[in-house]
Amino acid sequence: MTRTLTTRFLKPARIGPITAKAKVISQTDRDMIVEADLIDANDVTVASATAELRVLDKR
């Protein structure tokens, strides 16, 4: 479950492929912090985001 999601739009995205690169910053049994960047075909970061996630029981 997403607890918070903060997105920063840095530059306009050009037409063409966009690549998302994400990494887990920290993780416990129930919580995670993940950061991601969106990068255009010219290797320019057009947006970045940070998410705080809660892992729920699978039932």
All heavy atoms as TSV, in Angstrom:
chain	resi	resn	atom	element	x	y	z
A	1	MET	N	N	0.846	-1.155	0.000
A	1	MET	CA	C	0.000	0.000	0.000
A	1	MET	C	C	0.902	1.231	0.000
A	1	MET	O	O	1.911	1.268	0.704
A	1	MET	CB	C	-0.887	-0.026	1.243
A	1	MET	CG	C	-1.718	1.199	1.422
A	1	MET	SD	S	-2.770	1.118	2.872
A	1	MET	CE	C	-1.617	1.618	4.116
A	2	THR	N	N	0.565	2.222	-0.791
A	2	THR	CA	C	1.335	3.464	-0.836
A	2	THR	C	C	0.883	4.369	0.304
A	2	THR	O	O	-0.283	4.738	0.383
A	2	THR	CB	C	1.130	4.180	-2.183
A	2	THR	OG1	O	1.496	3.295	-3.237
A	2	THR	CG2	C	1.961	5.438	-2.259
A	3	ARG	N	N	1.821	4.716	1.179
A	3	ARG	CA	C	1.511	5.628	2.291
A	3	ARG	C	C	1.682	7.071	1.831
A	3	ARG	O	O	0.834	7.913	2.115
A	3	ARG	CB	C	2.415	5.324	3.465
A	3	ARG	CG	C	2.137	3.939	4.040
A	3	ARG	CD	C	3.054	3.613	5.164
A	3	ARG	NE	N	2.692	4.477	6.303
A	3	ARG	CZ	C	3.392	4.531	7.403
A	3	ARG	NH1	N	4.492	3.816	7.537
A	3	ARG	NH2	N	3.019	5.307	8.388
A	4	THR	N	N	2.791	7.370	1.158
A	4	THR	CA	C	3.007	8.689	0.574
A	4	THR	C	C	3.715	8.523	-0.754
A	4	THR	O	O	4.459	7.557	-0.961
A	4	THR	CB	C	3.861	9.616	1.466
A	4	THR	OG1	O	5.159	9.070	1.588
A	4	THR	CG2	C	3.248	9.807	2.840
A	5	LEU	N	N	3.487	9.464	-1.640
A	5	LEU	CA	C	4.169	9.495	-2.924
A	5	LEU	C	C	4.437	10.955	-3.264
A	5	LEU	O	O	3.504	11.745	-3.397
A	5	LEU	CB	C	3.330	8.844	-4.022
A	5	LEU	CG	C	3.890	8.905	-5.437
A	5	LEU	CD1	C	5.222	8.177	-5.528
A	5	LEU	CD2	C	2.902	8.317	-6.423
A	6	THR	N	N	5.713	11.294	-3.368
A	6	THR	CA	C	6.114	12.660	-3.707
A	6	THR	C	C	6.790	12.623	-5.069
A	6	THR	O	O	7.761	11.884	-5.260
A	6	THR	CB	C	7.099	13.218	-2.660
A	6	THR	OG1	O	6.484	13.147	-1.373
A	6	THR	CG2	C	7.470	14.648	-2.976
A	7	THR	N	N	6.253	13.385	-6.014
A	7	THR	CA	C	6.799	13.424	-7.365
A	7	THR	C	C	7.295	14.832	-7.662
A	7	THR	O	O	6.611	15.809	-7.370
A	7	THR	CB	C	5.727	13.022	-8.397
A	7	THR	OG1	O	5.205	11.748	-8.032
A	7	THR	CG2	C	6.301	12.956	-9.797
A	8	ARG	N	N	8.487	14.912	-8.238
A	8	ARG	CA	C	9.068	16.198	-8.642
A	8	ARG	C	C	9.230	16.186	-10.162
A	8	ARG	O	O	9.959	15.347	-10.695
A	8	ARG	CB	C	10.424	16.387	-7.945
A	8	ARG	CG	C	10.267	16.544	-6.437
A	8	ARG	CD	C	11.564	16.365	-5.674
A	8	ARG	NE	N	12.170	15.041	-5.783
A	8	ARG	CZ	C	11.763	13.963	-5.121
A	8	ARG	NH1	N	10.735	14.021	-4.308
A	8	ARG	NH2	N	12.379	12.818	-5.263
A	9	PHE	N	N	8.508	17.061	-10.827
A	9	PHE	CA	C	8.608	17.183	-12.277
A	9	PHE	C	C	9.697	18.203	-12.569
A	9	PHE	O	O	9.583	19.365	-12.204
A	9	PHE	CB	C	7.267	17.593	-12.880
A	9	PHE	CG	C	6.190	16.571	-12.632
A	9	PHE	CD1	C	5.294	16.714	-11.586
A	9	PHE	CD2	C	6.111	15.445	-13.429
A	9	PHE	CE1	C	4.319	15.764	-11.343
A	9	PHE	CE2	C	5.145	14.475	-13.202
A	9	PHE	CZ	C	4.236	14.641	-12.151
A	10	LEU	N	N	10.770	17.774	-13.223
A	10	LEU	CA	C	11.961	18.593	-13.379
A	10	LEU	C	C	12.046	19.298	-14.727
A	10	LEU	O	O	12.490	20.442	-14.798
A	10	LEU	CB	C	13.204	17.728	-13.164
A	10	LEU	CG	C	13.215	16.953	-11.840
A	10	LEU	CD1	C	14.365	15.964	-11.818
A	10	LEU	CD2	C	13.296	17.917	-10.680
A	11	LYS	N	N	11.683	18.609	-15.790
A	11	LYS	CA	C	11.750	19.159	-17.146
A	11	LYS	C	C	10.635	18.548	-17.977
A	11	LYS	O	O	10.182	17.452	-17.680
A	11	LYS	CB	C	13.094	18.824	-17.801
A	11	LYS	CG	C	14.291	19.445	-17.109
A	11	LYS	CD	C	15.555	19.139	-17.895
A	11	LYS	CE	C	16.730	19.736	-17.180
A	11	LYS	NZ	N	17.102	21.032	-17.670
A	12	PRO	N	N	10.212	19.222	-19.039
A	12	PRO	CA	C	9.230	18.600	-19.933
A	12	PRO	C	C	9.830	17.350	-20.596
A	12	PRO	O	O	11.006	17.349	-20.970
A	12	PRO	CB	C	8.955	19.677	-20.986
A	12	PRO	CG	C	9.428	20.957	-20.380
A	12	PRO	CD	C	10.542	20.586	-19.450
A	13	ALA	N	N	9.030	16.316	-20.711
A	13	ALA	CA	C	9.477	15.086	-21.370
A	13	ALA	C	C	9.277	15.223	-22.872
A	13	ALA	O	O	8.232	15.691	-23.331
A	13	ALA	CB	C	8.705	13.889	-20.847
A	14	ARG	N	N	10.262	14.844	-23.634
A	14	ARG	CA	C	10.158	14.859	-25.099
A	14	ARG	C	C	9.466	13.578	-25.564
A	14	ARG	O	O	9.443	12.579	-24.857
A	14	ARG	CB	C	11.540	14.956	-25.720
A	14	ARG	CG	C	12.259	16.247	-25.366
A	14	ARG	CD	C	13.352	16.503	-26.380
A	14	ARG	NE	N	14.067	17.716	-26.103
A	14	ARG	CZ	C	13.715	18.911	-26.554
A	14	ARG	NH1	N	12.646	19.046	-27.292
A	14	ARG	NH2	N	14.442	19.971	-26.267
A	15	ILE	N	N	8.944	13.617	-26.759
A	15	ILE	CA	C	8.336	12.424	-27.345
A	15	ILE	C	C	9.421	11.383	-27.545
A	15	ILE	O	O	10.514	11.687	-28.027
A	15	ILE	CB	C	7.647	12.764	-28.682
A	15	ILE	CG1	C	6.475	13.697	-28.419
A	15	ILE	CG2	C	7.194	11.496	-29.396
A	15	ILE	CD1	C	5.807	14.213	-29.669
A	16	GLY	N	N	9.127	10.165	-27.144
A	16	GLY	CA	C	10.081	9.073	-27.279
A	16	GLY	C	C	10.093	8.231	-26.019
A	16	GLY	O	O	9.304	8.439	-25.098
A	17	PRO	N	N	10.994	7.273	-25.984
A	17	PRO	CA	C	11.021	6.354	-24.845
A	17	PRO	C	C	11.427	7.051	-23.543
A	17	PRO	O	O	12.248	7.969	-23.543
A	17	PRO	CB	C	12.048	5.295	-25.242
A	17	PRO	CG	C	12.860	5.909	-26.334
A	17	PRO	CD	C	12.009	6.944	-26.986
A	18	ILE	N	N	10.817	6.614	-22.461
A	18	ILE	CA	C	11.149	7.067	-21.108
A	18	ILE	C	C	11.512	5.816	-20.304
A	18	ILE	O	O	10.797	4.814	-20.348
A	18	ILE	CB	C	9.952	7.775	-20.431
A	18	ILE	CG1	C	9.495	8.986	-21.236
A	18	ILE	CG2	C	10.274	8.128	-18.993
A	18	ILE	CD1	C	10.397	10.181	-21.143
A	19	THR	N	N	12.615	5.885	-19.597
A	19	THR	CA	C	13.073	4.758	-18.779
A	19	THR	C	C	12.917	5.106	-17.306
A	19	THR	O	O	13.266	6.211	-16.888
A	19	THR	CB	C	14.559	4.455	-19.067
A	19	THR	OG1	O	14.705	4.170	-20.462
A	19	THR	CG2	C	15.049	3.279	-18.259
A	20	ALA	N	N	12.374	4.168	-16.541
A	20	ALA	CA	C	12.270	4.348	-15.092
A	20	ALA	C	C	13.386	3.547	-14.427
A	20	ALA	O	O	13.588	2.372	-14.733
A	20	ALA	CB	C	10.914	3.866	-14.600
A	21	LYS	N	N	14.119	4.205	-13.539
A	21	LYS	CA	C	15.158	3.542	-12.751
A	21	LYS	C	C	14.793	3.726	-11.284
A	21	LYS	O	O	14.688	4.857	-10.807
A	21	LYS	CB	C	16.530	4.124	-13.041
A	21	LYS	CG	C	16.998	3.859	-14.451
A	21	LYS	CD	C	18.406	4.350	-14.665
A	21	LYS	CE	C	18.851	4.050	-16.090
A	21	LYS	NZ	N	20.208	4.535	-16.341
A	22	ALA	N	N	14.601	2.610	-10.589
A	22	ALA	CA	C	14.159	2.674	-9.200
A	22	ALA	C	C	15.092	1.887	-8.303
A	22	ALA	O	O	15.763	0.956	-8.748
A	22	ALA	CB	C	12.740	2.126	-9.079
A	23	LYS	N	N	15.126	2.294	-7.017
A	23	LYS	CA	C	15.923	1.546	-6.044
A	23	LYS	C	C	15.255	1.641	-4.683
A	23	LYS	O	O	14.598	2.633	-4.352
A	23	LYS	CB	C	17.349	2.063	-5.988
A	23	LYS	CG	C	17.491	3.509	-5.594
A	23	LYS	CD	C	18.935	3.949	-5.635
A	23	LYS	CE	C	19.019	5.464	-5.435
A	23	LYS	NZ	N	20.370	5.945	-5.522
A	24	VAL	N	N	15.416	0.563	-3.915
A	24	VAL	CA	C	14.918	0.522	-2.549
A	24	VAL	C	C	15.942	1.224	-1.670
A	24	VAL	O	O	17.116	0.862	-1.647
A	24	VAL	CB	C	14.689	-0.928	-2.082
A	24	VAL	CG1	C	14.276	-0.969	-0.616
A	24	VAL	CG2	C	13.646	-1.610	-2.959
A	25	ILE	N	N	15.506	2.251	-0.953
A	25	ILE	CA	C	16.384	3.020	-0.082
A	25	ILE	C	C	16.474	2.371	1.297
A	25	ILE	O	O	17.555	2.262	1.873
A	25	ILE	CB	C	15.892	4.479	0.039
A	25	ILE	CG1	C	15.852	5.138	-1.340
A	25	ILE	CG2	C	16.741	5.280	1.015
A	25	ILE	CD1	C	17.193	5.154	-2.059
A	26	SER	N	N	15.342	1.947	1.839
A	26	SER	CA	C	15.336	1.252	3.121
A	26	SER	C	C	14.140	0.310	3.170
A	26	SER	O	O	13.140	0.507	2.482
A	26	SER	CB	C	15.303	2.228	4.295
A	26	SER	OG	O	14.082	2.935	4.321
A	27	GLN	N	N	14.279	-0.729	4.014
A	27	GLN	CA	C	13.216	-1.724	4.109
A	27	GLN	C	C	13.245	-2.362	5.488
A	27	GLN	O	O	14.314	-2.697	6.002
A	27	GLN	CB	C	13.396	-2.790	3.028
A	27	GLN	CG	C	12.327	-3.846	3.029
A	27	GLN	CD	C	12.483	-4.824	1.871
A	27	GLN	OE1	O	13.412	-4.726	1.082
A	27	GLN	NE2	N	11.573	-5.755	1.777
A	28	THR	N	N	12.066	-2.501	6.080
A	28	THR	CA	C	11.887	-3.273	7.302
A	28	THR	C	C	10.882	-4.369	6.982
A	28	THR	O	O	10.511	-4.550	5.816
A	28	THR	CB	C	11.368	-2.385	8.456
A	28	THR	OG1	O	10.058	-1.924	8.132
A	28	THR	CG2	C	12.297	-1.211	8.718
A	29	ASP	N	N	10.408	-5.081	7.992
A	29	ASP	CA	C	9.420	-6.139	7.748
A	29	ASP	C	C	8.142	-5.602	7.123
A	29	ASP	O	O	7.508	-6.284	6.336
A	29	ASP	CB	C	9.069	-6.858	9.052
A	29	ASP	CG	C	10.205	-7.731	9.561
A	29	ASP	OD1	O	11.095	-8.082	8.752
A	29	ASP	OD2	O	10.202	-8.054	10.765
A	30	ARG	N	N	7.754	-4.369	7.482
A	30	ARG	CA	C	6.464	-3.845	7.036
A	30	ARG	C	C	6.533	-2.586	6.187
A	30	ARG	O	O	5.543	-2.211	5.567
A	30	ARG	CB	C	5.594	-3.541	8.259
A	30	ARG	CG	C	5.443	-4.687	9.209
A	30	ARG	CD	C	4.161	-5.380	9.209
A	30	ARG	NE	N	3.029	-4.493	9.147
A	30	ARG	CZ	C	1.867	-4.878	8.682
A	30	ARG	NH1	N	1.704	-6.080	8.248
A	30	ARG	NH2	N	0.868	-4.050	8.652
A	31	ASP	N	N	7.678	-1.900	6.164
A	31	ASP	CA	C	7.766	-0.614	5.466
A	31	ASP	C	C	8.937	-0.565	4.499
A	31	ASP	O	O	9.968	-1.203	4.731
A	31	ASP	CB	C	7.919	0.528	6.477
A	31	ASP	CG	C	6.716	0.660	7.384
A	31	ASP	OD1	O	5.613	0.839	6.856
A	31	ASP	OD2	O	6.887	0.567	8.619
A	32	MET	N	N	8.763	0.196	3.427
A	32	MET	CA	C	9.817	0.399	2.435
A	32	MET	C	C	9.819	1.854	1.996
A	32	MET	O	O	8.766	2.494	1.949
A	32	MET	CB	C	9.583	-0.447	1.177
A	32	MET	CG	C	9.599	-1.917	1.355
A	32	MET	SD	S	9.165	-2.762	-0.185
A	32	MET	CE	C	10.661	-2.540	-1.095
A	33	ILE	N	N	10.996	2.357	1.655
A	33	ILE	CA	C	11.126	3.646	0.979
A	33	ILE	C	C	11.812	3.370	-0.352
A	33	ILE	O	O	12.864	2.721	-0.398
A	33	ILE	CB	C	11.929	4.652	1.816
A	33	ILE	CG1	C	11.189	4.942	3.124
A	33	ILE	CG2	C	12.146	5.946	1.015
A	33	ILE	CD1	C	11.934	5.855	4.066
A	34	VAL	N	N	11.184	3.836	-1.434
A	34	VAL	CA	C	11.673	3.597	-2.786
A	34	VAL	C	C	11.827	4.936	-3.496
A	34	VAL	O	O	10.968	5.816	-3.361
A	34	VAL	CB	C	10.689	2.694	-3.573
A	34	VAL	CG1	C	11.178	2.434	-4.981
A	34	VAL	CG2	C	10.469	1.383	-2.834
A	35	GLU	N	N	12.916	5.103	-4.231
A	35	GLU	CA	C	13.126	6.297	-5.053
A	35	GLU	C	C	13.212	5.880	-6.512
A	35	GLU	O	O	13.727	4.802	-6.825
A	35	GLU	CB	C	14.414	7.018	-4.659
A	35	GLU	CG	C	14.355	7.668	-3.307
A	35	GLU	CD	C	15.622	8.418	-2.948
A	35	GLU	OE1	O	16.645	8.275	-3.646
A	35	GLU	OE2	O	15.582	9.149	-1.956
A	36	ALA	N	N	12.722	6.740	-7.403
A	36	ALA	CA	C	12.760	6.440	-8.835
A	36	ALA	C	C	13.005	7.715	-9.628
A	36	ALA	O	O	12.620	8.801	-9.215
A	36	ALA	CB	C	11.456	5.803	-9.285
A	37	ASP	N	N	13.667	7.550	-10.768
A	37	ASP	CA	C	13.878	8.633	-11.723
A	37	ASP	C	C	13.295	8.209	-13.063
A	37	ASP	O	O	13.371	7.036	-13.439
A	37	ASP	CB	C	15.371	8.922	-11.921
A	37	ASP	CG	C	16.015	9.533	-10.700
A	37	ASP	OD1	O	15.348	10.329	-10.008
A	37	ASP	OD2	O	17.188	9.236	-10.437
A	38	LEU	N	N	12.708	9.157	-13.785
A	38	LEU	CA	C	12.278	8.946	-15.168
A	38	LEU	C	C	13.271	9.666	-16.057
A	38	LEU	O	O	13.509	10.866	-15.894
A	38	LEU	CB	C	10.866	9.482	-15.397
A	38	LEU	CG	C	9.748	8.768	-14.649
A	38	LEU	CD1	C	8.412	9.423	-14.977
A	38	LEU	CD2	C	9.723	7.295	-14.979
A	39	ILE	N	N	13.853	8.929	-17.005
A	39	ILE	CA	C	14.947	9.440	-17.835
A	39	ILE	C	C	14.543	9.325	-19.301
A	39	ILE	O	O	14.098	8.269	-19.750
A	39	ILE	CB	C	16.234	8.653	-17.545
A	39	ILE	CG1	C	16.559	8.772	-16.048
A	39	ILE	CG2	C	17.385	9.131	-18.399
A	39	ILE	CD1	C	17.540	7.764	-15.543
A	40	ASP	N	N	14.716	10.420	-20.055
A	40	ASP	CA	C	14.320	10.402	-21.463
A	40	ASP	C	C	15.436	9.823	-22.344
A	40	ASP	O	O	16.497	9.427	-21.866
A	40	ASP	CB	C	13.859	11.788	-21.936
A	40	ASP	CG	C	14.977	12.811	-22.072
A	40	ASP	OD1	O	16.167	12.458	-21.954
A	40	ASP	OD2	O	14.650	13.992	-22.301
A	41	ALA	N	N	15.177	9.786	-23.646
A	41	ALA	CA	C	16.117	9.179	-24.600
A	41	ALA	C	C	17.442	9.937	-24.684
A	41	ALA	O	O	18.451	9.385	-25.110
A	41	ALA	CB	C	15.475	9.090	-25.982
A	42	ASN	N	N	17.461	11.210	-24.259
A	42	ASN	CA	C	18.693	12.002	-24.262
A	42	ASN	C	C	19.431	11.912	-22.929
A	42	ASN	O	O	20.319	12.707	-22.649
A	42	ASN	CB	C	18.377	13.466	-24.580
A	42	ASN	CG	C	17.864	13.629	-25.987
A	42	ASN	OD1	O	18.262	12.915	-26.889
A	42	ASN	ND2	N	16.957	14.574	-26.175
A	43	ASP	N	N	19.030	10.958	-22.068
A	43	ASP	CA	C	19.639	10.726	-20.758
A	43	ASP	C	C	19.413	11.900	-19.802
A	43	ASP	O	O	20.246	12.174	-18.939
A	43	ASP	CB	C	21.126	10.392	-20.883
A	43	ASP	CG	C	21.627	9.567	-19.709
A	43	ASP	OD1	O	20.829	8.795	-19.144
A	43	ASP	OD2	O	22.804	9.716	-19.343
A	44	VAL	N	N	18.282	12.597	-19.963
A	44	VAL	CA	C	17.913	13.711	-19.098
A	44	VAL	C	C	16.850	13.220	-18.115
A	44	VAL	O	O	15.846	12.626	-18.523
A	44	VAL	CB	C	17.371	14.902	-19.918
A	44	VAL	CG1	C	16.842	15.997	-19.018
A	44	VAL	CG2	C	18.452	15.435	-20.845
A	45	THR	N	N	17.061	13.458	-16.834
A	45	THR	CA	C	16.065	13.104	-15.825
A	45	THR	C	C	14.934	14.134	-15.885
A	45	THR	O	O	15.153	15.319	-15.668
A	45	THR	CB	C	16.695	13.084	-14.421
A	45	THR	OG1	O	17.755	12.130	-14.407
A	45	THR	CG2	C	15.664	12.703	-13.362
A	46	VAL	N	N	13.729	13.660	-16.191
A	46	VAL	CA	C	12.592	14.558	-16.354
A	46	VAL	C	C	11.685	14.570	-15.121
A	46	VAL	O	O	10.897	15.500	-14.940
A	46	VAL	CB	C	11.791	14.234	-17.629
A	46	VAL	CG1	C	12.643	14.465	-18.864
A	46	VAL	CG2	C	11.242	12.827	-17.605
A	47	ALA	N	N	11.786	13.547	-14.273
A	47	ALA	CA	C	10.997	13.499	-13.041
A	47	ALA	C	C	11.665	12.556	-12.064
A	47	ALA	O	O	12.390	11.633	-12.462
A	47	ALA	CB	C	9.573	13.036	-13.323
A	48	SER	N	N	11.422	12.799	-10.789
A	48	SER	CA	C	11.906	11.880	-9.760
A	48	SER	C	C	10.805	11.747	-8.713
A	48	SER	O	O	9.953	12.630	-8.565
A	48	SER	CB	C	13.208	12.380	-9.141
A	48	SER	OG	O	13.021	13.618	-8.508
A	49	ALA	N	N	10.823	10.636	-8.003
A	49	ALA	CA	C	9.769	10.382	-7.025
A	49	ALA	C	C	10.315	9.593	-5.848
A	49	ALA	O	O	11.289	8.843	-5.981
A	49	ALA	CB	C	8.619	9.618	-7.667
A	50	THR	N	N	9.661	9.782	-4.710
A	50	THR	CA	C	9.948	9.008	-3.514
A	50	THR	C	C	8.621	8.468	-2.995
A	50	THR	O	O	7.639	9.212	-2.903
A	50	THR	CB	C	10.608	9.880	-2.426
A	50	THR	OG1	O	11.801	10.448	-2.955
A	50	THR	CG2	C	10.932	9.069	-1.186
A	51	ALA	N	N	8.594	7.175	-2.671
A	51	ALA	CA	C	7.380	6.553	-2.150
A	51	ALA	C	C	7.679	5.862	-0.827
A	51	ALA	O	O	8.713	5.219	-0.680
A	51	ALA	CB	C	6.830	5.532	-3.140
A	52	GLU	N	N	6.757	6.032	0.121
A	52	GLU	CA	C	6.784	5.268	1.359
A	52	GLU	C	C	5.687	4.224	1.251
A	52	GLU	O	O	4.517	4.568	1.016
A	52	GLU	CB	C	6.520	6.167	2.561
A	52	GLU	CG	C	7.632	7.176	2.809
A	52	GLU	CD	C	7.371	8.030	4.029
A	52	GLU	OE1	O	6.725	7.542	4.987
A	52	GLU	OE2	O	7.811	9.182	4.013
A	53	LEU	N	N	6.054	2.959	1.366
A	53	LEU	CA	C	5.127	1.852	1.140
A	53	LEU	C	C	4.972	1.029	2.409
A	53	LEU	O	O	5.909	0.880	3.188
A	53	LEU	CB	C	5.654	0.963	0.013
A	53	LEU	CG	C	6.043	1.688	-1.281
A	53	LEU	CD1	C	6.753	0.746	-2.216
A	53	LEU	CD2	C	4.814	2.280	-1.930
A	54	ARG	N	N	3.779	0.450	2.595
A	54	ARG	CA	C	3.493	-0.457	3.707
A	54	ARG	C	C	3.148	-1.812	3.112
A	54	ARG	O	O	2.294	-1.917	2.229
A	54	ARG	CB	C	2.337	0.086	4.536
A	54	ARG	CG	C	1.726	-0.817	5.568
A	54	ARG	CD	C	2.614	-1.308	6.701
A	54	ARG	NE	N	3.276	-0.292	7.489
A	54	ARG	CZ	C	2.916	0.064	8.701
A	54	ARG	NH1	N	1.846	-0.436	9.250
A	54	ARG	NH2	N	3.641	0.957	9.349
A	55	VAL	N	N	3.816	-2.846	3.582
A	55	VAL	CA	C	3.537	-4.218	3.132
A	55	VAL	C	C	2.388	-4.755	3.974
A	55	VAL	O	O	2.467	-4.774	5.200
A	55	VAL	CB	C	4.783	-5.116	3.274
A	55	VAL	CG1	C	4.480	-6.527	2.851
A	55	VAL	CG2	C	5.947	-4.539	2.459
A	56	LEU	N	N	1.309	-5.166	3.319
A	56	LEU	CA	C	0.131	-5.695	4.007
A	56	LEU	C	C	0.181	-7.212	4.031
A	56	LEU	O	O	0.832	-7.837	3.185
A	56	LEU	CB	C	-1.145	-5.223	3.309
A	56	LEU	CG	C	-1.336	-3.713	3.212
A	56	LEU	CD1	C	-2.586	-3.393	2.430
A	56	LEU	CD2	C	-1.371	-3.085	4.594
A	57	ASP	N	N	-0.524	-7.809	4.982
A	57	ASP	CA	C	-0.636	-9.264	5.038
A	57	ASP	C	C	-1.363	-9.773	3.804
A	57	ASP	O	O	-2.348	-9.182	3.358
A	57	ASP	CB	C	-1.421	-9.707	6.283
A	57	ASP	CG	C	-0.647	-9.442	7.560
A	57	ASP	OD1	O	0.594	-9.413	7.513
A	57	ASP	OD2	O	-1.294	-9.283	8.611
A	58	LYS	N	N	-0.882	-10.890	3.263
A	58	LYS	CA	C	-1.564	-11.525	2.130
A	58	LYS	C	C	-2.566	-12.517	2.694
A	58	LYS	O	O	-2.201	-13.468	3.361
A	58	LYS	CB	C	-0.557	-12.237	1.222
A	58	LYS	CG	C	0.388	-11.302	0.556
A	58	LYS	CD	C	1.364	-12.062	-0.317
A	58	LYS	CE	C	2.347	-11.124	-0.958
A	58	LYS	NZ	N	3.339	-11.838	-1.747
A	59	ARG	N	N	-3.848	-12.259	2.446
A	59	ARG	CA	C	-4.887	-13.168	2.968
A	59	ARG	C	C	-5.809	-13.574	1.870
A	59	ARG	O	O	-6.098	-12.954	0.973
A	59	ARG	CB	C	-5.689	-12.481	4.062
A	59	ARG	CG	C	-4.849	-12.229	5.270
A	59	ARG	CD	C	-5.659	-11.571	6.337
A	59	ARG	NE	N	-4.761	-11.148	7.395
A	59	ARG	CZ	C	-5.123	-10.952	8.618
A	59	ARG	NH1	N	-6.375	-11.148	8.961
A	59	ARG	NH2	N	-4.271	-10.571	9.522
